[in-house]
Each structure stands twice: as structure tokens, then as C-alpha cells.
Amino acid sequence: MYRASHNVFLSIAILTTFVLVACGKRKAADGRTDTPISGTIKFASDESFAPIIEEELQTYQYRFPKTHLLPIYTDDNTGMRLLIDQKVNLFFTSHKLEKGEEALIQTKGPIPSVFPIGYDGIAFIVNKANRDSLLTVSQIKQILGGKFTQWRQVSKQNLQKNIEIVFDSRASATLHFVADSILGGQKNMSKNIVAAKNTSSVIEYVNKTPNAIGVVGSNWLYDKRDTTNTTFKKGVRVVAVSQTTQAMPSNSWQPYQAYLLNGRYPFVRTIYAIVADPHKALPWAFANFITGPVGQMIVLKAGLLPYRGNINIRRVEVKN
């Protein structure tokens, strides 16, 4: 079924491309001249997805050298506003369109489409000096909700003082996911939240601040030198999370690809491409490329879970 539907899509895309090329680059009323394989557009993405979007972007532009896609990496609120105002026709985020957002977009003309493209983990990082790198889901919720404000409330042996929770932005997709999905829509979060400029700043802040805990997308943490995606960057410690009442090494899991797939790591979010493109041109083509075989393979190799594809986990025994 998947191959049949994919072949139908390819046939339609190729036919559309030939029609557009045959007609030439006619300038639309909004000034656009892009086609699925040529032209220049801007698109928006929540900054927390920048690493994976950059990899997809480089491959697409290599395959179609006449295309120039200019990313705007911003917070979730700003990206959605750009889409609603039709300043961009493509936006990558971690939530589906709400009814009010969809209605606002349709007042501008195009009916929006939503493509799930993959899954990443919401990771928690702490300073190397912090002894608490094993936390339960309950402890994380109490930290995020403000019930735990001192590290000694997590562990009596922890000598760090106030807990500082660091996000990339107060309007980011990461913070929205925490409020909606981890805290169940709770509006009152901890008062000890620090908003950094971006995800890189979150990692840097935690690296320098012993009492901080950072919240980032797992696609920022993999060491690209390891093609197996089993090594995290060395600057900080990635918290292993347990779904039991007491976190121990045997029942706590970090946001590795395999643990996102089998459900052992609990905090997983969907990455969506929202397209509102009246011309079905370059924004539409790029979003569809990411959901296709090549785009999904890039998601897999980046250490995330592709939305489409059969993934098998095999146990490998290494003998010395």
C-alpha cells in the first residue's frame, strides 16, 4: 500500500513539474515564481528542529540546484504567525493546527495541510557536577511544575541549591510541549525558568551552571562523529528517565533512537510540517520530499524516528 501510494504521488509530482516548466515561470499575483524544482522561498521552523531541517535542506538543494530555500529559525509563536499572515507557506513545529489557527489561515485563501515527518525526544540535561542524572517521570513533573525548587528535594545528598530550568525560549515548541503534554495543560509552571536565546545557549548555560537543568530536543545532542547515534555530546550529562517510582540504572533510559521507538523513553513528540501553499509549488515539494524515502532516511540517520518506515531493533552481542 505504501509503495503504491508513493508511486502515485511521484507520478503526480512529475506531471505537475512538467506542466509548470512548460508554462514557464509565470509570476503569480503574490509575486511568486517558484516551482517544485526551482525558485527562492522562505520558510519557518521552530528553532529546536534546526539540526534535522538543515540536513533535509542541504540534500534537497543538492538534488535540485535551482532551488533556494531560506529558513527562518524562530520560536513557535512567531513561526505560526508568519504562516497565518502568509509571510511563509511552510512551517515546522511540534503541534497540529488548532481550529482557530486553521480558520485564520483559511481567511488568507489556502487550505492548510499537515504532514507528520518524524519523532524526537524531549531531553533533560544537567551539569557534569550534578549527581542526579537519574530521574523519575514524577520528579521531572514536580521540577517543571514548581513543586521541587531545590535539588535537595530531589535527593538529600545533592548539594546544589536552587533548581534553574532552562528553555530555548518562553514561546518555543519545546516549552509548549512540556506545558501541554508533560504537565497536562498546566499553565502555572515553575517560577525558576530561564529563557536562553536558542538551544545552543541552553546547552552552554547548563555546561556553566551546576544547578541548572536544560530542556532541549534530542536532535541537538547526538555527536555527529558517531554514525551509530549512540553517543551524546560531551559537554553536559543527559538525564536517564524512569517510569517507575525509583530511578535506577537498570530501569532508566536516555532518549536514544531505540528507546523512543520501544516506549522506554517517555517524552516523545511528533514533528509536523504545516503547508499553506496556494500554488502547490516549492514549499509543498520540500515538505513532501521529507516524507518520502530519501527524506525519511535522513531523519533515521540523524538519530530520530521517521514517521514512515519499518524499523527493526536487533540485539547484538559483542564478544572480546
C-alpha positions in Angstrom: 0.0 0.0 0.0 2.8 2.4 0.9 4.7 1.8 -2.3 1.6 2.1 -4.5 0.6 5.4 -2.9 4.1 6.7 -3.1 4.3 5.8 -6.8 1.0 7.7 -7.4 2.5 10.7 -5.6 5.6 10.6 -7.7 3.7 10.4 -10.9 1.5 13.4 -9.9 4.6 15.4 -8.8 6.4 14.7 -12.1 3.4 15.6 -14.2 2.9 18.8 -12.2 6.6 19.7 -12.7 6.4 19.2 -16.5 3.3 21.4 -16.7 4.9 24.2 -14.7 8.1 24.1 -16.7 6.2 24.0 -20.0 4.2 27.1 -19.0 7.4 29.0 -17.9 7.9 31.0 -14.8 4.7 33.0 -14.7 4.6 35.5 -11.9 1.6 35.0 -9.6 -0.4 37.8 -8.2 1.6 37.5 -4.9 4.8 37.8 -6.9 6.0 34.2 -6.6 7.7 32.4 -9.5 8.8 29.2 -7.7 8.1 25.7 -9.0 8.7 22.4 -7.2 12.3 22.3 -8.6 13.3 25.9 -8.9 12.9 29.4 -7.3 13.5 31.1 -4.0 11.2 30.9 -0.9 11.4 31.5 2.8 10.0 29.0 5.3 9.8 28.9 9.1 10.8 26.3 11.7 10.8 26.2 15.4 14.5 26.6 16.3 14.5 23.3 18.3 14.3 21.4 15.0 17.1 23.3 13.2 19.6 20.4 13.0 17.3 17.9 11.2 15.8 20.6 9.0 19.3 21.7 7.9 20.2 18.2 6.9 17.0 17.9 4.8 17.5 21.3 3.3 21.1 20.6 2.1 20.1 17.3 0.5 17.1 18.8 -1.3 19.0 21.8 -2.7 21.8 19.5 -3.8 19.3 17.4 -5.8 17.6 20.5 -7.2 20.3 23.1 -7.5 17.9 25.7 -8.9 16.1 25.9 -5.6 16.9 28.3 -2.8 15.1 27.7 0.5 15.8 30.3 3.1 15.0 29.1 6.7 13.7 31.3 9.4 14.5 29.6 12.7 12.4 31.2 15.4 10.0 30.4 18.3 6.7 28.5 17.9 4.5 31.6 18.2 6.4 33.7 15.7 6.6 30.8 13.2 2.8 30.3 13.4 2.2 34.0 13.0 4.3 34.1 9.8 2.3 31.2 8.4 -1.1 32.7 9.3 0.0 36.0 7.7 1.3 34.2 4.6 4.7 35.6 5.1 5.8 32.0 4.7 3.9 29.0 3.3 5.7 26.2 5.3 6.3 25.9 9.0 7.9 23.1 11.0 6.6 22.7 14.6 5.5 20.1 17.1 1.8 20.5 17.3 -1.1 20.1 14.9 -3.1 23.1 13.9 -5.7 24.3 16.4 -9.1 25.1 15.0 -8.6 28.8 15.5 -5.2 28.7 13.7 -6.6 26.8 10.8 -9.5 29.2 10.4 -7.2 32.2 10.4 -5.0 30.6 7.7 -8.1 29.9 5.5 -9.1 33.5 5.7 -6.0 34.2 3.6 -7.0 31.6 1.0 -5.2 28.3 1.1 -6.4 25.3 3.0 -3.5 24.1 5.1 -2.1 20.6 5.1 -0.3 18.9 8.0 2.5 16.3 7.3 4.0 14.3 10.3 7.6 13.9 9.4 9.2 12.2 12.4 9.6 12.0 16.2 12.2 13.3 18.6 12.7 13.1 22.3 12.4 15.9 24.8 15.7 15.6 26.6 16.8 16.9 30.0 20.4 17.8 30.5 22.3 18.7 33.7 25.8 19.9 34.6 28.5 17.4 35.0 28.8 18.3 38.7 25.2 17.4 39.3 24.9 13.9 40.9 21.3 13.5 39.9 21.3 12.2 36.3 18.7 9.6 37.0 15.2 11.0 37.5 11.7 9.5 37.5 8.8 10.9 35.5 7.2 12.1 38.7 10.3 14.0 39.8 10.6 15.7 36.4 7.0 16.8 36.6 7.5 18.2 40.1 10.5 20.1 39.0 8.8 21.5 35.9 5.6 22.3 37.9 7.5 24.2 40.6 6.9 21.7 43.5 10.6 20.9 43.6 12.6 24.2 43.7 15.7 22.9 45.5 17.9 20.0 44.4 17.8 18.6 47.9 14.1 17.9 47.4 15.1 15.5 44.6 17.9 13.9 46.6 19.1 14.7 50.1 22.7 14.1 49.1 22.5 16.7 46.3 24.5 19.8 47.4 23.3 22.0 44.6 20.9 24.8 45.6 18.0 26.3 43.6 16.9 24.4 40.5 17.1 26.6 37.4 15.1 25.3 34.4 16.5 26.4 31.1 14.5 26.6 27.9 15.4 28.0 24.5 12.5 30.5 24.6 9.4 31.2 26.6 7.4 30.7 23.3 9.2 27.7 21.9 7.7 24.4 20.8 9.7 22.7 23.5 8.1 24.7 26.3 4.7 24.3 24.7 5.2 20.5 24.6 6.2 20.5 28.3 3.1 22.5 29.3 0.6 20.6 27.2 1.9 17.0 27.1 4.1 16.5 30.2 2.2 18.8 32.6 -1.2 18.1 31.1 -2.1 21.6 30.1 -0.9 23.1 33.4 -0.4 26.9 32.9 1.5 27.6 36.1 4.9 26.2 35.6 8.0 26.7 37.9 9.0 30.3 38.6 12.6 29.3 38.2 12.6 29.2 34.4 15.4 30.8 32.5 14.9 31.6 28.8 18.1 31.4 26.7 18.4 32.8 23.2 18.4 29.4 21.5 19.1 25.7 22.0 22.9 26.2 21.7 22.6 28.7 24.5 20.7 26.2 26.7 23.5 23.7 26.4 26.1 26.3 27.0 24.2 27.7 30.1 23.9 24.2 31.6 27.6 23.5 30.9 28.5 26.5 33.0 25.8 26.3 35.7 25.9 23.4 38.2 22.4 23.9 39.5 20.7 24.1 36.1 18.6 21.6 34.2 18.0 22.2 30.5 15.2 21.1 28.3 16.1 20.5 24.6 15.1 18.5 21.6 17.2 15.3 21.4 18.2 16.0 17.8 20.7 18.6 19.3 22.6 16.1 21.4 24.0 13.5 19.1 27.7 13.5 18.4 27.8 13.6 14.6 31.1 11.8 14.6 29.3 8.7 15.7 27.3 7.4 12.8 25.5 4.8 15.1 23.8 7.6 17.0 24.7 6.1 20.4 27.0 8.9 21.6 25.8 12.2 23.1 27.9 15.4 23.1 30.4 15.5 26.0 29.7 19.0 27.5 26.7 18.0 29.6 25.0 14.9 31.2 21.8 13.6 29.6 19.3 12.6 32.2 18.1 9.0 32.1 14.4 8.8 32.9 12.5 6.1 34.7 8.8 5.4 34.6 8.9 3.6 37.9 8.8 5.1 41.4 12.6 4.9 41.9 15.1 5.7 39.2 18.0 3.2 39.0 20.4 2.5 36.1 18.5 -0.7 35.3 15.2 1.0 34.7 16.2 4.5 33.5 16.6 5.4 29.8 18.1 8.2 27.8 16.5 9.5 24.6 18.2 7.2 22.2 16.5 6.3 19.0 15.7 2.7 20.1 14.2 3.8 23.3 12.0 6.4 21.6 10.7 3.5 19.4 10.0 0.9 22.1 8.5 3.4 24.5 11.1 3.1 27.3 11.8 6.8 27.0 8.5 8.5 27.8 8.9 12.0 26.4 8.5 11.8 22.6 7.0 14.5 20.4 5.9 14.5 16.7 7.5 16.9 14.3 5.0 18.3 11.8 5.3 20.2 8.5 2.4 22.6 8.1 1.9 23.7 4.5 -0.4 26.5 3.4 0.7 26.9 -0.2 -1.9 28.1 -2.7 0.4 27.3 -5.7 1.5 23.8 -4.6 5.0 24.8 -5.6 8.3 24.7 -3.7 7.1 24.8 -0.1 4.8 21.8 -0.9 7.5 19.9 -2.8 10.0 20.3 0.0 7.6 19.1 2.7 6.7 16.1 0.5 10.4 15.3 -0.1 10.9 15.0 3.7 8.0 12.5 3.9 9.4 10.5 1.0 12.0 7.7 1.2 15.1 9.9 1.0 13.8 12.4 3.5 12.8 9.7 5.9 16.2 8.1 5.6 17.8 11.4 6.6 15.5 11.5 9.7 16.6 8.0 10.6 20.3 8.7 10.1 20.0 11.8 12.2 19.1 9.7 15.3 15.4 10.5 15.2 12.4 8.3 14.3 11.0 8.6 10.8 7.2 8.9 10.6 7.2 6.3 7.7 9.3 3.2 7.5 9.7 -0.2 9.2 12.4 -0.1 11.9 13.8 -3.4 13.3 15.8 -3.4 16.6 18.3 -6.2 16.7 20.2 -7.3 19.8 24.0 -7.5 19.1 26.3 -9.4 21.4 29.9 -8.3 21.3 32.5 -10.9 22.3 36.0 -9.9 23.2 
